[in-house]
């Protein structure tokens, strides 16, 4: 079932979204050559505890994982792209790090991810990171009342195609609100003008992710970490977005990011 949120409920999700953005900004700031993934995990845990929030990942046990997940953030390095299990790994110069986190505050959830390059950045790694960011912004721009879910998927796929990246459709975005994963599924491949009609109050986690040279994935023995099947490097970008009468509202926008053109102004509770 798809639940449309009221403006007041969207603003409560925005509270969670701002905090998720704060955590990701901190992770990006701290991630550097010589930093251990477990240090990033414990820093995120401390922030969540201080805020009195709840991690949506801790004890998460979906059918595809070897659960329960006992961390608060997914940290995926190089050819790993989704559900990376934080472990004893020290970041090296040139590593590509994807961080993904979802948090609940007062019963409302927000989810976001970003990819950064640690130390010296190779041009081909910068390119794939930019491609996921461009795809996310293109998808946000069509997340408007009257458009279709397929318009979001098609926008993501068009950017990937233009950059020459294959697209996997096994994992993508999703509805979000009272829980981390709600209906509908938001594929990263789709046809414009097809699918669910977008209505005000629909809240989505939109998350393009690409690998440089394959659309196939493999799992680590930990049962969680998903990698490109050919070992090529990957990137992942995600925002929680509310569809409003005035257009898309990004609930997890980080301060360092420039808002997309024509993005609506956040509403405030009285």
C-alpha positions, 0 to 999 in steps of 0.5 A: 500500500502506498501512503501519501503524507500530509505537509506536516508529516513531510516536515517531520520526515524533513527533520530526519532528513536534515539529521541524515544529511548531517551524519553523511557530511560528517562521514565525508569530512572524516573519511581520509587515507588511514581512517578505518571503516569501523571508526566511521561506523562508531562515529555515526553510532555516537551521533545517532545516540546523542540525537536520540534517533534510531538506526533503520539498519540495526537488526535489519534482516531482509530476505536478501541479506545474511542478517541481522545487520548489526551496524548503523551505516553501509560503507562500500569501497571501490567495487562494492556499491551497496550494503557494504558491511563496515569492517576492519579496513583502513582507507587507502589513497584513491579508494572510492567510498560509498556511504548510505544511512537511514535514520528514524526520528519520532517515527519518521524515516529519511535515507540518503547515500553519497560517494566520495574519493579518498585522497588522490582521485582518478578521472574515471572514478570522478566521472562515475561519481558525477554520473550518479549525482547527475542522474539523481538530480535529473530524477529529482527534476521530474519528480513532480505531480502529474508525471509518472514513476517511469519518468524518474527511472527513465531520467536515471537511465538516460544519464547512465546511457549518455555516460556509457554505463550499464544499469542493474535493475535488481536494486533501486529506490523505494517508497519511504516514510514510517518505515525505510522500505515502502511501496513503490519500487523505483527502478533505475531503468524505465520508460517515460510516461509509464507507471504510477502517477506521481501525486503530492504526498508521495515520498521516495528514496531515489538512488541511482548506482552504477558500475563502470563496466557491468550490470551484474553483481556478486555478494561477499561471503558476509551475505550483505556487501554487493559488488560489481561482478567484474571488479570495476569501480562503482558509485551510489547517490541517493536522496529522500524526496517528497513530491509536493504541489510546488514540485520536488522537495529534497529532504536529505540535501546536505549543506555543501550541495547546491539545490537543484534548479526549480527545487521547491522551498522547504515548508515549515511547521507553524 
